Amino acid sequence: MSALRTIRCNPQVLCRSLIARSASSLTDGETRLKRVLQEKFPRASSLKVVDISGGCGAMYEIHIESDEFRGKRTVQQHQLVNQALKDEIKAMHGLRIFTDVPSK
């Protein structure tokens, strides 16, 4: 039975794998992206990178809060993140970006 069919027939499998995944360490891809973003945004007060493709590295979700975004529109903030990850993005299927400015 395929993995997708197993998940459709037994959604608890997905829940258990997500719980196990959240308790484990970062994947190699998450670690790589986090390192690049920490270098590009050294003043980031919060940074979270999650492989939302199930661990294969095809799609990531990034949450970053940095003072470097202050005074910039959301689209400009996202452009900065895209620019920082331009080499890594080439191998991805998708990227979800959430940016914010720390409250004073």
ZADO-1210 file (C-alpha; in nm, 4 decimals, padded with zeros to 6 digits):
<atoms>
<atom x="00.0000" y="00.0000" z="00.0000" code="MET" pos="1"/>
<atom x="00.1362" y="00.3441" z="-00.0878" code="SER" pos="2"/>
<atom x="00.2180" y="00.5943" z="00.1856" code="ALA" pos="3"/>
<atom x="-00.0531" y="00.8319" z="00.0614" code="LEU" pos="4"/>
<atom x="-00.3111" y="00.5548" z="00.0665" code="ARG" pos="5"/>
<atom x="-00.2022" y="00.4567" z="00.4176" code="THR" pos="6"/>
<atom x="-00.2505" y="00.8155" z="00.5353" code="ILE" pos="7"/>
<atom x="-00.5916" y="00.8402" z="00.3680" code="ARG" pos="8"/>
<atom x="-00.7037" y="00.5142" z="00.5254" code="CYS" pos="9"/>
<atom x="-00.5455" y="00.5850" z="00.8628" code="ASN" pos="10"/>
<atom x="-00.5053" y="00.9590" z="00.9401" code="PRO" pos="11"/>
<atom x="-00.3622" y="00.8733" z="01.2843" code="GLN" pos="12"/>
<atom x="-00.0438" y="00.7647" z="01.1038" code="VAL" pos="13"/>
<atom x="00.0063" y="01.1225" z="00.9857" code="LEU" pos="14"/>
<atom x="-00.0634" y="01.2635" z="01.3324" code="CYS" pos="15"/>
<atom x="00.1835" y="01.0252" z="01.4960" code="ARG" pos="16"/>
<atom x="00.4539" y="01.1061" z="01.2419" code="SER" pos="17"/>
<atom x="00.3999" y="01.4810" z="01.2876" code="LEU" pos="18"/>
<atom x="00.4204" y="01.4475" z="01.6665" code="ILE" pos="19"/>
<atom x="00.7353" y="01.2371" z="01.6378" code="ALA" pos="20"/>
<atom x="00.8799" y="01.4858" z="01.3890" code="ARG" pos="21"/>
<atom x="00.8146" y="01.7840" z="01.6152" code="SER" pos="22"/>
<atom x="00.9990" y="01.6152" z="01.8997" code="ALA" pos="23"/>
<atom x="01.3028" y="01.5324" z="01.6851" code="SER" pos="24"/>
<atom x="01.5901" y="01.7500" z="01.5698" code="SER" pos="25"/>
<atom x="01.6010" y="01.9591" z="01.2537" code="LEU" pos="26"/>
<atom x="01.6485" y="01.7959" z="00.9152" code="THR" pos="27"/>
<atom x="01.9647" y="01.8718" z="00.7176" code="ASP" pos="28"/>
<atom x="01.7678" y="02.1063" z="00.4912" code="GLY" pos="29"/>
<atom x="01.6138" y="02.2938" z="00.7846" code="GLU" pos="30"/>
<atom x="01.9576" y="02.3313" z="00.9424" code="THR" pos="31"/>
<atom x="02.1094" y="02.4585" z="00.6161" code="ARG" pos="32"/>
<atom x="01.8338" y="02.7153" z="00.5575" code="LEU" pos="33"/>
<atom x="01.8443" y="02.8298" z="00.9194" code="LYS" pos="34"/>
<atom x="02.2208" y="02.8814" z="00.8997" code="ARG" pos="35"/>
<atom x="02.1915" y="03.0881" z="00.5802" code="VAL" pos="36"/>
<atom x="01.9163" y="03.3022" z="00.7316" code="LEU" pos="37"/>
<atom x="02.1073" y="03.3538" z="01.0569" code="GLN" pos="38"/>
<atom x="02.4057" y="03.4793" z="00.8565" code="GLU" pos="39"/>
<atom x="02.1891" y="03.7116" z="00.6455" code="LYS" pos="40"/>
<atom x="01.9739" y="03.8348" z="00.9364" code="PHE" pos="41"/>
<atom x="02.2062" y="03.8403" z="01.2402" code="PRO" pos="42"/>
<atom x="01.9662" y="04.0625" z="01.4349" code="ARG" pos="43"/>
<atom x="01.6739" y="03.8212" z="01.3970" code="ALA" pos="44"/>
<atom x="01.4992" y="03.7838" z="01.7317" code="SER" pos="45"/>
<atom x="01.3085" y="03.4767" z="01.6155" code="SER" pos="46"/>
<atom x="01.3739" y="03.2273" z="01.3370" code="LEU" pos="47"/>
<atom x="01.1941" y="02.9028" z="01.2607" code="LYS" pos="48"/>
<atom x="01.2417" y="02.6833" z="00.9545" code="VAL" pos="49"/>
<atom x="01.0148" y="02.3824" z="00.9001" code="VAL" pos="50"/>
<atom x="01.0226" y="02.1265" z="00.6204" code="ASP" pos="51"/>
<atom x="00.6519" y="02.0960" z="00.5422" code="ILE" pos="52"/>
<atom x="00.7070" y="01.8395" z="00.2669" code="SER" pos="53"/>
<atom x="00.7418" y="01.5528" z="00.5113" code="GLY" pos="54"/>
<atom x="01.1188" y="01.5674" z="00.5271" code="GLY" pos="55"/>
<atom x="01.2097" y="01.5444" z="00.1584" code="CYS" pos="56"/>
<atom x="01.3118" y="01.9105" z="00.1331" code="GLY" pos="57"/>
<atom x="01.0705" y="02.0098" z="-00.1421" code="ALA" pos="58"/>
<atom x="00.8786" y="02.2724" z="00.0548" code="MET" pos="59"/>
<atom x="00.9625" y="02.4836" z="00.3580" code="TYR" pos="60"/>
<atom x="00.7878" y="02.7278" z="00.5855" code="GLU" pos="61"/>
<atom x="00.9932" y="03.0109" z="00.7334" code="ILE" pos="62"/>
<atom x="00.8966" y="03.2372" z="01.0220" code="HIS" pos="63"/>
<atom x="01.1419" y="03.5182" z="01.0848" code="ILE" pos="64"/>
<atom x="01.1196" y="03.8236" z="01.3071" code="GLU" pos="65"/>
<atom x="01.3932" y="04.0787" z="01.2578" code="SER" pos="66"/>
<atom x="01.4541" y="04.4462" z="01.3170" code="ASP" pos="67"/>
<atom x="01.6072" y="04.4527" z="00.9678" code="GLU" pos="68"/>
<atom x="01.2490" y="04.4462" z="00.8327" code="PHE" pos="69"/>
<atom x="01.1490" y="04.7662" z="01.0128" code="ARG" pos="70"/>
<atom x="01.0138" y="05.0282" z="00.7718" code="GLY" pos="71"/>
<atom x="00.9801" y="04.7800" z="00.4859" code="LYS" pos="72"/>
<atom x="00.6574" y="04.6566" z="00.3335" code="ARG" pos="73"/>
<atom x="00.5790" y="04.2858" z="00.3552" code="THR" pos="74"/>
<atom x="00.6690" y="04.2285" z="-00.0087" code="VAL" pos="75"/>
<atom x="01.0104" y="04.3909" z="00.0501" code="GLN" pos="76"/>
<atom x="01.0663" y="04.1746" z="00.3588" code="GLN" pos="77"/>
<atom x="00.9870" y="03.8622" z="00.1589" code="HIS" pos="78"/>
<atom x="01.2165" y="03.9746" z="-00.1226" code="GLN" pos="79"/>
<atom x="01.5022" y="03.9975" z="00.1293" code="LEU" pos="80"/>
<atom x="01.4360" y="03.6404" z="00.2442" code="VAL" pos="81"/>
<atom x="01.4095" y="03.5171" z="-00.1155" code="ASN" pos="82"/>
<atom x="01.7360" y="03.6901" z="-00.2036" code="GLN" pos="83"/>
<atom x="01.9111" y="03.5335" z="00.0967" code="ALA" pos="84"/>
<atom x="01.7914" y="03.1866" z="-00.0114" code="LEU" pos="85"/>
<atom x="01.8253" y="03.2297" z="-00.3886" code="LYS" pos="86"/>
<atom x="02.0610" y="02.9319" z="-00.4308" code="ASP" pos="87"/>
<atom x="01.8564" y="02.7022" z="-00.2058" code="GLU" pos="88"/>
<atom x="01.5245" y="02.7978" z="-00.3681" code="ILE" pos="89"/>
<atom x="01.6363" y="02.6455" z="-00.6990" code="LYS" pos="90"/>
<atom x="01.5948" y="02.2957" z="-00.5533" code="ALA" pos="91"/>
<atom x="01.2580" y="02.3623" z="-00.3843" code="MET" pos="92"/>
<atom x="00.9036" y="02.3102" z="-00.4971" code="HIS" pos="93"/>
<atom x="00.7647" y="02.5824" z="-00.2726" code="GLY" pos="94"/>
<atom x="00.8379" y="02.8242" z="00.0090" code="LEU" pos="95"/>
<atom x="00.6033" y="02.9885" z="00.2591" code="ARG" pos="96"/>
<atom x="00.7436" y="03.2994" z="00.4240" code="ILE" pos="97"/>
<atom x="00.6123" y="03.4777" z="00.7313" code="PHE" pos="98"/>
<atom x="00.7994" y="03.7908" z="00.8400" code="THR" pos="99"/>
<atom x="00.7507" y="04.0317" z="01.1262" code="ASP" pos="100"/>
<atom x="00.9203" y="04.3169" z="01.3069" code="VAL" pos="101"/>
<atom x="00.9844" y="04.2765" z="01.6819" code="PRO" pos="102"/>
<atom x="00.7726" y="04.4972" z="01.9039" code="SER" pos="103"/>
<atom x="00.9717" y="04.7648" z="02.0835" code="LYS" pos="104"/>
</atoms>
